[in-house]
Amino acid sequence: MAETTQTPPGSPKDTAFRRMKDLPDAHLMGPGTPMCAGCGGLETVRLFQEILGTRTVFVNAAGCMTLLSSYPHTPFSGSWFYTAMASAPAGAQGVRDALDLRLARGEMVMEEDQHVVVLTGDGSAGGIGLSSTSGAIERGLDFIYLCYDNEGYGNTGHQSSASTPLGASTATAHGPAGWGGQKKDLFALWAAHNPPFVATLSPAEPVDMARKLETALTLSGPRLFITQAPCPTGWHFEPRETVHIAQLAVKTGLWPLKTFQDGRIEHTKFPQPKGKRPPVEEYLRAQGRFAHLFAPKRQEDVLEKIQQDVDAYWERAASAA
């Protein structure tokens, strides 16, 4: 198992992103897309585009972000390539190989090279496309992989996915206790391949996000990111609450912010310790998809299980730090 460490608070860090005002102010993604208002995943994609710049090819697996592009137009300032849900890493391999061949033949110079970015939802990353992603990591494909995790198949009505958390109500999981499965640990699955870099992100923590992408850009090979993507449509909250929901996920400890590099897991932000940390109920109550856990009858066993799992995670992380 990978060793877990914590970045000491206040440690100096060699980064161009020390505060919010250091983030790019040139908005490279076009406005007016048909994406849902308040989409948390779109916030991450926007910042990735601004940091990576125009020399970027987004290889988009079928999913919510497919709505970004309506032929023949896309909001991206670079290139966009659409694939089937299971095929984005294979598409990225083709793009990367073509770029490398052009570089080798002298048909383009290094200054014209492109970042290759796979863009998928959790249904593709953790389910339908997991095997092709695993193969791309094993081959050492030089690409960036961004999974926007809205914890369901959002583009087709928010059915349950392998990423759906315990207790959530989805289009295919009803009843007083909601979804009975456990959320798949995609971070651990990716880290088990020992790639150069894996990180979790939050749209409520853009500076943390920018620093992690900055680190990834100093590396080559598979660099993988999972961003929480609060979904007003599937999670049932007002679009203006997106950042608040994401903040609660981090504060309650339900969404750990961490990296994997050189065989080590490092948490980039620790929540308050047990007793001072907000209870998970604050996060759950803010979303309609968990309303059935509180009324008409409180589902105490499910609520206790969710809280216990979070507490146990941070106890392990603290003891390993």
C-alpha positions, 0 to 999 in steps of 0.5 A: 500500500502507498505511504500517506503523507500530509503537506505541513501547513504553510510550507513553501511551495515552488508554484506560480499559483499562490492565491486566487489572483494568480489564476489565469484571467484570459478566458479561453473557453467560449460562453453560451454552451448548452451545459446545465447551469451550475455544472461543477465539472465545467468549472474544472474543464474551464480552468484546465483549458486556461492553464493548458492554453490553446495547444490542446486536444480534448478527446471527449468520451460520450457523456455530459461534456458531449453537450459542449460541442454542437457540430461544427462548433465547440467552445474550446480554443484548441481542438476537440475530438469525440469518441464512444464512451469506452474509447477515449484513451484509444482515441488519445493514443491515436492523436498522440501517435500522430503528433509524435510522428509529425515531430519525428518527421520534422513536419512540426516543431516542439513549440507546436506540440499539443497537450492530449487530454481525455475528458470523461465522466465517472461512468466511463472512467470507472465503468464502461471505459475502465479497461481501456484506461487501464491499458493506456496507463500500462502502455505509459501513454503520454496524456492527461486524463480528466474525469468529472465525477458527478456520481451517476450517468448524468447525460442519460437521466442520472442512473446509478454508476459505479461512482454513486455513493451510499444512500443517494437516490438516482433514476435507478435507485429509489426506496427509503435507503437509496443506493445500497452500493459503495462508491468505487475508489477510482483514485486507488484503482489508478494509483495501483497502476503506479502512473507518474501522477494521480490527483483529486480536485474540487471546483471549490479549490481552484488554487489547489487544482491549478497547483496540481495541474502545474505539477503534472505538466512537469511530468510525462506519461499518464497523469490522471485527475478526478474532480468532484462535479456537483450536479444541480440536475442530478443531485437536486440543488439550486445551481447557485449552490454548486461551490457551496456543495463542493466546499461542504464535501471537502470540509466534512471530509467526504471528498479528500484532496490528495495526490499520488506520486512516486508511490506516495499519497499526499493529502493537500488539504486536511479537514478539521479533526473529528469533533470539530469537523462538520458532520456529513449531514450538512453536506447530505441535507443540502441535496435533494438526492439524500432527502429520503434519508431524513424524511419521512423516516430518518435512516439512521443506519445509513447516516451512521455508516456514511459518517463512520466511513468518513471518520475511519478514512481520516483516522487512517490518513492521520495515523499515516501522516 
